[in-house]
Amino acid sequence: MNNVLDIDHDRVRYECVQPELGAELWRRDLPDCAPELATRLDRHLAVCDACRLEGVVQAALAAGLVADALGKVKPARTLRLRPSPVATGGWVALAASLALALLLPPGALPVGTTRGGQPVAGFVRPVEGEVVADTPDLRWHPVPGATGYQVTLDQVGGDFHWSARVDASRLEPAGERAPREPGRYRVIVRAIPDDLTPPEGISVTFRRGSGIDQFIYRLWATSWPIRLLGLAGLVLGLSGLVRRQRSLAA
């Protein structure tokens, strides 16, 4: 009966047959146990049911302690970054407001002249005070009866100046006519014949700046609904980040 589980427990008395060897069984698993002693202990286990049963019980207890210790270790929580619908909607609203601010024309009113109570001329682009980062697209409302226009572009407080005659109510300066240096510029348009517009003509002032200058201007010049959309989107997006940080801290 080498397996203690196969023993007829009703007929066996669980007493060590060789107590002097049973007391030394703990040395059996030591790396420095003498071969002769290890052999004697193995033979003792082969005939001593009590020692074999004690070994099974001790192994079961050790396994139970290890399992209990492992059970007390909490598994690491997997961090799942699920985007908040509120925060996602906020960032989308903010992105939409920025796109509208950059793509839509500025909200400033065009500056023009009136004749007999009816608007007869005025600039479409640029609007008064607009900031441009590239070649300006000069456009104005056609003057009824005009056969052409005399266009003058000057740098306010600078040396840049040119004047040209055009037939259409639109002009995009190119080459040497395009303003390159940062600063304020004024465009003056006089209709031909010149009695169709006031002697001073119709004018608009704009500023040549960098891309960042143009971006900041567009944010300030955009309409209030677009501003409110962007502000609401920013608040919702940041609130989603705050909630996520709190959940991670908890």
BALOBA-1460 file (C-alpha; in Angstrom, 3 decimals):
// residues 250
<rec num="1" residu="m" x="0.000" y="0.000" z="0.000"/>
<rec num="2" residu="n" x="2.216" y="2.772" z="-1.309"/>
<rec num="3" residu="n" x="-0.653" y="5.253" z="-1.656"/>
<rec num="4" residu="v" x="-2.004" y="6.448" z="1.661"/>
<rec num="5" residu="l" x="-5.376" y="7.089" z="0.057"/>
<rec num="6" residu="d" x="-5.721" y="3.345" z="-0.677"/>
<rec num="7" residu="i" x="-5.306" y="2.314" z="2.983"/>
<rec num="8" residu="d" x="-8.167" y="0.651" z="4.856"/>
<rec num="9" residu="h" x="-8.316" y="3.322" z="7.534"/>
<rec num="10" residu="d" x="-10.571" y="1.263" z="9.841"/>
<rec num="11" residu="r" x="-7.861" y="-1.374" z="10.316"/>
<rec num="12" residu="v" x="-4.798" y="0.851" z="10.518"/>
<rec num="13" residu="r" x="-3.426" y="2.499" z="13.649"/>
<rec num="14" residu="y" x="-1.725" y="5.755" z="12.705"/>
<rec num="15" residu="e" x="1.405" y="5.474" z="14.828"/>
<rec num="16" residu="c" x="4.950" y="5.822" z="13.529"/>
<rec num="17" residu="v" x="6.613" y="2.413" z="13.423"/>
<rec num="18" residu="q" x="10.084" y="3.931" z="13.814"/>
<rec num="19" residu="p" x="9.744" y="7.210" z="15.704"/>
<rec num="20" residu="e" x="13.489" y="7.869" z="15.596"/>
<rec num="21" residu="l" x="13.351" y="7.896" z="11.760"/>
<rec num="22" residu="g" x="9.977" y="9.619" z="11.590"/>
<rec num="23" residu="a" x="11.429" y="12.536" z="13.524"/>
<rec num="24" residu="e" x="14.141" y="12.904" z="10.876"/>
<rec num="25" residu="l" x="11.835" y="12.986" z="7.836"/>
<rec num="26" residu="w" x="12.180" y="16.748" z="7.532"/>
<rec num="27" residu="r" x="15.808" y="16.215" z="6.486"/>
<rec num="28" residu="r" x="14.714" y="14.176" z="3.443"/>
<rec num="29" residu="d" x="14.090" y="17.237" z="1.234"/>
<rec num="30" residu="l" x="17.235" y="19.097" z="2.242"/>
<rec num="31" residu="p" x="19.899" y="19.407" z="-0.482"/>
<rec num="32" residu="d" x="22.678" y="18.382" z="1.959"/>
<rec num="33" residu="c" x="20.908" y="15.229" z="3.188"/>
<rec num="34" residu="a" x="23.315" y="12.291" z="3.168"/>
<rec num="35" residu="p" x="22.447" y="9.632" z="0.555"/>
<rec num="36" residu="e" x="22.482" y="6.861" z="3.168"/>
<rec num="37" residu="l" x="20.051" y="8.755" z="5.411"/>
<rec num="38" residu="a" x="17.828" y="9.599" z="2.442"/>
<rec num="39" residu="t" x="17.626" y="5.925" z="1.529"/>
<rec num="40" residu="r" x="16.693" y="4.939" z="5.109"/>
<rec num="41" residu="l" x="13.997" y="7.627" z="5.215"/>
<rec num="42" residu="d" x="12.536" y="6.475" z="1.874"/>
<rec num="43" residu="r" x="12.344" y="2.917" z="3.188"/>
<rec num="44" residu="h" x="10.684" y="4.177" z="6.350"/>
<rec num="45" residu="l" x="8.025" y="5.995" z="4.339"/>
<rec num="46" residu="a" x="7.359" y="2.849" z="2.372"/>
<rec num="47" residu="v" x="6.307" y="0.968" z="5.539"/>
<rec num="48" residu="c" x="4.990" y="3.769" z="7.814"/>
<rec num="49" residu="d" x="1.406" y="4.739" z="7.047"/>
<rec num="50" residu="a" x="1.377" y="7.407" z="9.752"/>
<rec num="51" residu="c" x="4.323" y="9.296" z="8.285"/>
<rec num="52" residu="r" x="2.928" y="9.071" z="4.770"/>
<rec num="53" residu="l" x="-0.419" y="10.425" z="5.968"/>
<rec num="54" residu="e" x="1.306" y="13.232" z="7.829"/>
<rec num="55" residu="g" x="3.191" y="14.114" z="4.641"/>
<rec num="56" residu="v" x="-0.037" y="14.249" z="2.646"/>
<rec num="57" residu="v" x="-1.687" y="16.461" z="5.273"/>
<rec num="58" residu="q" x="1.275" y="18.826" z="5.420"/>
<rec num="59" residu="a" x="1.368" y="19.113" z="1.621"/>
<rec num="60" residu="a" x="-2.360" y="19.842" z="1.546"/>
<rec num="61" residu="l" x="-1.984" y="22.488" z="4.231"/>
<rec num="62" residu="a" x="0.900" y="24.128" z="2.377"/>
<rec num="63" residu="a" x="-1.082" y="24.150" z="-0.860"/>
<rec num="64" residu="g" x="-4.050" y="25.667" z="0.940"/>
<rec num="65" residu="l" x="-1.947" y="28.443" z="2.443"/>
<rec num="66" residu="v" x="-0.485" y="29.308" z="-0.946"/>
<rec num="67" residu="a" x="-3.917" y="29.336" z="-2.562"/>
<rec num="68" residu="d" x="-5.275" y="31.538" z="0.217"/>
<rec num="69" residu="a" x="-2.397" y="33.994" z="-0.182"/>
<rec num="70" residu="l" x="-2.935" y="34.155" z="-3.926"/>
<rec num="71" residu="g" x="-6.634" y="34.683" z="-3.431"/>
<rec num="72" residu="k" x="-5.987" y="37.759" z="-1.331"/>
<rec num="73" residu="v" x="-4.039" y="39.427" z="-4.130"/>
<rec num="74" residu="k" x="-6.425" y="41.580" z="-6.113"/>
<rec num="75" residu="p" x="-5.957" y="41.300" z="-9.845"/>
<rec num="76" residu="a" x="-4.810" y="44.457" z="-11.521"/>
<rec num="77" residu="r" x="-7.647" y="46.461" z="-12.992"/>
<rec num="78" residu="t" x="-7.473" y="46.929" z="-16.698"/>
<rec num="79" residu="l" x="-7.628" y="50.601" z="-17.535"/>
<rec num="80" residu="r" x="-10.175" y="51.083" z="-20.250"/>
<rec num="81" residu="l" x="-10.185" y="54.553" z="-21.680"/>
<rec num="82" residu="r" x="-13.713" y="54.892" z="-22.905"/>
<rec num="83" residu="p" x="-14.359" y="58.329" z="-24.320"/>
<rec num="84" residu="s" x="-17.147" y="60.196" z="-22.610"/>
<rec num="85" residu="p" x="-20.001" y="61.037" z="-25.001"/>
<rec num="86" residu="v" x="-20.292" y="64.464" z="-23.406"/>
<rec num="87" residu="a" x="-16.579" y="65.204" z="-23.806"/>
<rec num="88" residu="t" x="-16.544" y="63.855" z="-27.359"/>
<rec num="89" residu="g" x="-19.483" y="66.035" z="-28.299"/>
<rec num="90" residu="g" x="-17.753" y="69.020" z="-26.732"/>
<rec num="91" residu="w" x="-14.544" y="68.558" z="-28.721"/>
<rec num="92" residu="v" x="-16.557" y="68.080" z="-31.920"/>
<rec num="93" residu="a" x="-18.449" y="71.306" z="-31.237"/>
<rec num="94" residu="l" x="-15.187" y="73.151" z="-30.583"/>
<rec num="95" residu="a" x="-13.652" y="71.840" z="-33.814"/>
<rec num="96" residu="a" x="-16.768" y="72.806" z="-35.759"/>
<rec num="97" residu="s" x="-16.710" y="76.334" z="-34.353"/>
<rec num="98" residu="l" x="-13.042" y="76.768" z="-35.299"/>
<rec num="99" residu="a" x="-13.728" y="75.501" z="-38.814"/>
<rec num="100" residu="l" x="-16.660" y="77.879" z="-39.232"/>
<rec num="101" residu="a" x="-14.628" y="80.803" z="-37.903"/>
<rec num="102" residu="l" x="-11.882" y="80.136" z="-40.455"/>
<rec num="103" residu="l" x="-14.057" y="79.295" z="-43.452"/>
<rec num="104" residu="l" x="-16.891" y="81.810" z="-43.176"/>
<rec num="105" residu="p" x="-16.303" y="85.467" z="-44.092"/>
<rec num="106" residu="p" x="-15.598" y="87.783" z="-41.149"/>
<rec num="107" residu="g" x="-18.640" y="89.258" z="-39.504"/>
<rec num="108" residu="a" x="-17.652" y="92.929" z="-39.870"/>
<rec num="109" residu="l" x="-19.967" y="95.091" z="-41.970"/>
<rec num="110" residu="p" x="-18.632" y="96.257" z="-45.322"/>
<rec num="111" residu="v" x="-17.777" y="99.924" z="-45.604"/>
<rec num="112" residu="g" x="-19.288" y="101.673" z="-48.598"/>
<rec num="113" residu="t" x="-20.946" y="104.806" z="-49.852"/>
<rec num="114" residu="t" x="-24.581" y="105.626" z="-50.399"/>
<rec num="115" residu="r" x="-26.237" y="107.754" z="-53.005"/>
<rec num="116" residu="g" x="-29.824" y="108.900" z="-52.738"/>
<rec num="117" residu="g" x="-30.394" y="106.632" z="-49.780"/>
<rec num="118" residu="q" x="-29.453" y="103.502" z="-51.782"/>
<rec num="119" residu="p" x="-26.151" y="101.653" z="-51.481"/>
<rec num="120" residu="v" x="-24.274" y="102.020" z="-54.745"/>
<rec num="121" residu="a" x="-20.799" y="100.805" z="-53.790"/>
<rec num="122" residu="g" x="-18.938" y="99.082" z="-51.008"/>
<rec num="123" residu="f" x="-16.214" y="96.558" z="-50.393"/>
<rec num="124" residu="v" x="-17.105" y="92.897" z="-50.081"/>
<rec num="125" residu="r" x="-13.588" y="91.770" z="-49.123"/>
<rec num="126" residu="p" x="-11.563" y="92.649" z="-47.271"/>
<rec num="127" residu="v" x="-13.852" y="94.066" z="-44.632"/>
<rec num="128" residu="e" x="-12.719" y="97.012" z="-42.561"/>
<rec num="129" residu="g" x="-9.870" y="95.996" z="-40.240"/>
<rec num="130" residu="e" x="-9.556" y="92.452" z="-41.609"/>
<rec num="131" residu="v" x="-6.234" y="90.631" z="-41.184"/>
<rec num="132" residu="v" x="-4.954" y="88.672" z="-44.188"/>
<rec num="133" residu="a" x="-1.992" y="86.294" z="-44.264"/>
<rec num="134" residu="d" x="-1.604" y="85.972" z="-48.023"/>
<rec num="135" residu="t" x="-2.441" y="87.960" z="-51.154"/>
<rec num="136" residu="p" x="-5.658" y="89.910" z="-50.502"/>
<rec num="137" residu="d" x="-8.625" y="89.290" z="-52.767"/>
<rec num="138" residu="l" x="-10.039" y="92.765" z="-53.444"/>
<rec num="139" residu="r" x="-13.749" y="92.675" z="-54.236"/>
<rec num="140" residu="w" x="-16.368" y="95.397" z="-54.207"/>
<rec num="141" residu="h" x="-19.965" y="95.825" z="-55.276"/>
<rec num="142" residu="p" x="-20.302" y="96.862" z="-58.924"/>
<rec num="143" residu="v" x="-21.246" y="100.498" z="-59.438"/>
<rec num="144" residu="p" x="-24.144" y="100.838" z="-61.894"/>
<rec num="145" residu="g" x="-23.025" y="102.614" z="-65.066"/>
<rec num="146" residu="a" x="-19.303" y="102.227" z="-64.401"/>
<rec num="147" residu="t" x="-17.123" y="101.219" z="-67.351"/>
<rec num="148" residu="g" x="-14.082" y="100.563" z="-65.180"/>
<rec num="149" residu="y" x="-12.415" y="101.289" z="-61.878"/>
<rec num="150" residu="q" x="-9.245" y="103.024" z="-60.785"/>
<rec num="151" residu="v" x="-7.748" y="101.043" z="-57.889"/>
<rec num="152" residu="t" x="-5.043" y="102.398" z="-55.580"/>
<rec num="153" residu="l" x="-3.289" y="100.384" z="-52.859"/>
<rec num="154" residu="d" x="-1.119" y="102.189" z="-50.286"/>
<rec num="155" residu="q" x="0.720" y="101.091" z="-47.166"/>
<rec num="156" residu="v" x="-0.278" y="103.253" z="-44.217"/>
<rec num="157" residu="g" x="2.929" y="104.871" z="-42.994"/>
<rec num="158" residu="g" x="5.038" y="102.996" z="-45.572"/>
<rec num="159" residu="d" x="6.443" y="103.312" z="-49.081"/>
<rec num="160" residu="f" x="4.342" y="100.667" z="-50.800"/>
<rec num="161" residu="h" x="2.083" y="102.162" z="-53.502"/>
<rec num="162" residu="w" x="0.579" y="101.229" z="-56.812"/>
<rec num="163" residu="s" x="-2.425" y="102.204" z="-58.909"/>
<rec num="164" residu="a" x="-4.086" y="100.431" z="-61.821"/>
<rec num="165" residu="r" x="-7.225" y="100.508" z="-63.953"/>
<rec num="166" residu="v" x="-9.412" y="97.410" z="-64.044"/>
<rec num="167" residu="d" x="-12.650" y="96.568" z="-65.809"/>
<rec num="168" residu="a" x="-14.165" y="94.145" z="-63.293"/>
<rec num="169" residu="s" x="-15.152" y="94.753" z="-59.686"/>
<rec num="170" residu="r" x="-12.503" y="92.358" z="-58.443"/>
<rec num="171" residu="l" x="-8.713" y="92.392" z="-58.328"/>
<rec num="172" residu="e" x="-6.156" y="90.042" z="-56.817"/>
<rec num="173" residu="p" x="-2.778" y="91.801" z="-56.741"/>
<rec num="174" residu="a" x="0.065" y="89.629" z="-57.991"/>
<rec num="175" residu="g" x="3.801" y="89.959" z="-58.263"/>
<rec num="176" residu="e" x="5.070" y="93.406" z="-57.304"/>
<rec num="177" residu="r" x="1.517" y="94.596" z="-56.676"/>
<rec num="178" residu="a" x="0.978" y="92.137" z="-53.827"/>
<rec num="179" residu="p" x="1.721" y="93.537" z="-50.351"/>
<rec num="180" residu="r" x="4.430" y="91.469" z="-48.658"/>
<rec num="181" residu="e" x="5.482" y="93.388" z="-45.563"/>
<rec num="182" residu="p" x="3.373" y="93.264" z="-42.399"/>
<rec num="183" residu="g" x="1.413" y="96.420" z="-41.732"/>
<rec num="184" residu="r" x="-1.790" y="98.324" z="-42.496"/>
<rec num="185" residu="y" x="-2.896" y="98.964" z="-46.067"/>
<rec num="186" residu="r" x="-5.640" y="101.083" z="-47.599"/>
<rec num="187" residu="v" x="-7.456" y="100.367" z="-50.856"/>
<rec num="188" residu="i" x="-9.245" y="103.178" z="-52.702"/>
<rec num="189" residu="v" x="-11.553" y="102.501" z="-55.638"/>
<rec num="190" residu="r" x="-12.928" y="105.225" z="-57.936"/>
<rec num="191" residu="a" x="-15.488" y="104.429" z="-60.579"/>
<rec num="192" residu="i" x="-15.062" y="105.471" z="-64.196"/>
<rec num="193" residu="p" x="-16.653" y="107.902" z="-64.986"/>
<rec num="194" residu="d" x="-15.579" y="109.460" z="-61.698"/>
<rec num="195" residu="d" x="-18.932" y="111.148" z="-61.024"/>
<rec num="196" residu="l" x="-20.429" y="107.782" z="-60.045"/>
<rec num="197" residu="t" x="-18.530" y="107.760" z="-56.748"/>
<rec num="198" residu="p" x="-17.532" y="110.516" z="-54.322"/>
<rec num="199" residu="p" x="-14.292" y="112.385" z="-55.081"/>
<rec num="200" residu="e" x="-12.483" y="110.458" z="-52.331"/>
<rec num="201" residu="g" x="-13.731" y="107.170" z="-53.773"/>
<rec num="202" residu="i" x="-14.650" y="104.157" z="-51.697"/>
<rec num="203" residu="s" x="-12.014" y="102.725" z="-49.394"/>
<rec num="204" residu="v" x="-11.240" y="100.003" z="-46.921"/>
<rec num="205" residu="t" x="-8.305" y="99.377" z="-44.589"/>
<rec num="206" residu="f" x="-6.883" y="95.940" z="-43.853"/>
<rec num="207" residu="r" x="-3.775" y="94.540" z="-42.187"/>
<rec num="208" residu="r" x="-1.185" y="92.160" z="-43.577"/>
<rec num="209" residu="g" x="-0.028" y="89.710" z="-40.873"/>
<rec num="210" residu="s" x="1.033" y="86.153" z="-40.165"/>
<rec num="211" residu="g" x="-1.142" y="83.072" z="-40.162"/>
<rec num="212" residu="i" x="-1.423" y="83.288" z="-36.375"/>
<rec num="213" residu="d" x="-2.519" y="86.932" z="-36.619"/>
<rec num="214" residu="q" x="-5.193" y="85.956" z="-39.110"/>
<rec num="215" residu="f" x="-6.368" y="83.064" z="-36.922"/>
<rec num="216" residu="i" x="-6.703" y="85.294" z="-33.848"/>
<rec num="217" residu="y" x="-8.549" y="87.930" z="-35.866"/>
<rec num="218" residu="r" x="-10.996" y="85.354" z="-37.222"/>
<rec num="219" residu="l" x="-11.758" y="84.156" z="-33.696"/>
<rec num="220" residu="w" x="-12.588" y="87.687" z="-32.581"/>
<rec num="221" residu="a" x="-14.431" y="88.690" z="-35.752"/>
<rec num="222" residu="t" x="-16.661" y="85.619" z="-35.954"/>
<rec num="223" residu="s" x="-20.342" y="85.820" z="-35.045"/>
<rec num="224" residu="w" x="-21.620" y="85.332" z="-31.513"/>
<rec num="225" residu="p" x="-23.409" y="82.016" z="-32.222"/>
<rec num="226" residu="i" x="-20.135" y="80.488" z="-33.421"/>
<rec num="227" residu="r" x="-18.321" y="81.868" z="-30.362"/>
<rec num="228" residu="l" x="-20.915" y="80.381" z="-28.026"/>
<rec num="229" residu="l" x="-20.689" y="77.043" z="-29.833"/>
<rec num="230" residu="g" x="-16.916" y="76.965" z="-29.365"/>
<rec num="231" residu="l" x="-17.115" y="78.041" z="-25.717"/>
<rec num="232" residu="a" x="-19.728" y="75.400" z="-24.904"/>
<rec num="233" residu="g" x="-17.657" y="72.750" z="-26.663"/>
<rec num="234" residu="l" x="-14.540" y="73.720" z="-24.706"/>
<rec num="235" residu="v" x="-16.384" y="73.571" z="-21.377"/>
<rec num="236" residu="l" x="-17.888" y="70.155" z="-22.139"/>
<rec num="237" residu="g" x="-14.565" y="68.772" z="-23.346"/>
<rec num="238" residu="l" x="-12.680" y="69.939" z="-20.253"/>
<rec num="239" residu="s" x="-15.410" y="68.654" z="-17.937"/>
<rec num="240" residu="g" x="-15.000" y="65.218" z="-19.503"/>
<rec num="241" residu="l" x="-11.255" y="65.299" z="-18.784"/>
<rec num="242" residu="v" x="-11.873" y="66.277" z="-15.150"/>
<rec num="243" residu="r" x="-14.332" y="63.437" z="-14.685"/>
<rec num="244" residu="r" x="-11.877" y="60.941" z="-16.165"/>
<rec num="245" residu="q" x="-9.085" y="62.106" z="-13.844"/>
<rec num="246" residu="r" x="-11.382" y="61.710" z="-10.845"/>
<rec num="247" residu="s" x="-12.387" y="58.195" z="-11.888"/>
<rec num="248" residu="l" x="-8.738" y="57.184" z="-12.322"/>
<rec num="249" residu="a" x="-7.839" y="58.618" z="-8.917"/>
<rec num="250" residu="a" x="-10.665" y="56.665" z="-7.298"/>
